[in-house]
Amino acid sequence: MADVNPTPEEYTGVIPYLCIDGAAEAIDFYTEVFGARERSRMPWTDGRIGHAEIELGGSVVMLADEFPDAGIRGPLAIGGSPVTLSLYVQDVDAVHAKAVERGATSLSAPEDQFYGDRSCRIQDPFGHVWSIATHVEDVAPEEMQRRAAEAMGGP
């Protein structure tokens, strides 16, 4: 048997796998709003997406439609998700506006943060929560600690 890399080259690190009621619509949303690139799509016999992959921010994100009979449910079906996906973009304000225009719920508007990012949070129309940011300032560790204490009401 030939030596095979246990992790294929195009898959590095942790890969989120999103379960979505409406995976095809989600791919359109992520492509239009976040600039994702669709890598693959495998339709199931009934038309649902059994597996798809997008490339987003240099990472692979896998996704599929819900398959309730197999226990595969999206966040809207189970009352939310404890997971937040983080994404850096060129212009957080523009991405936030486009996301809301396309049906996302704004959980927080873009705002400068003490740690050097301008960020916001949205819930996409499929129930997944995203923290979207643009890095706007390099902050030295000592300054970040000072700002963090100030932000938390300290001296």
Stockholm file with secondary structure:
# STOCKHOLM 1.0

chainA/1-155         MADVNPTPEEYTGVIPYLCIDGAAEAIDFYTEVFGARERSRMPWTDGRIGHAEIELGGSVVMLADEFPDAGIRGPLAIGGSPVTLSLYVQDVDAVHAKAVERGATSLSAPEDQFYGDRSCRIQDPFGHVWSIATHVEDVAPEEMQRRAAEAMGGP
#=GR chainA/1-155 SS CCCCCSSCTTCCSCCCEEEETTHHHHHHHHHHHHCCEEEEEEECTTSSEEEEEEEETTEEEEEEECBGGGTBCCHHHHTCCSCEEEEECSCHHHHHHHHHHTTCEEEEEEEECTTSEEEEEEECTTSCEEEEEEECCCCCHHHHHHHHHHHTTCC
#=GC SS_cons         CCCCCSSCTTCCSCCCEEEETTHHHHHHHHHHHHCCEEEEEEECTTSSEEEEEEEETTEEEEEEECBGGGTBCCHHHHTCCSCEEEEECSCHHHHHHHHHHTTCEEEEEEEECTTSEEEEEEECTTSCEEEEEEECCCCCHHHHHHHHHHHTTCC
//
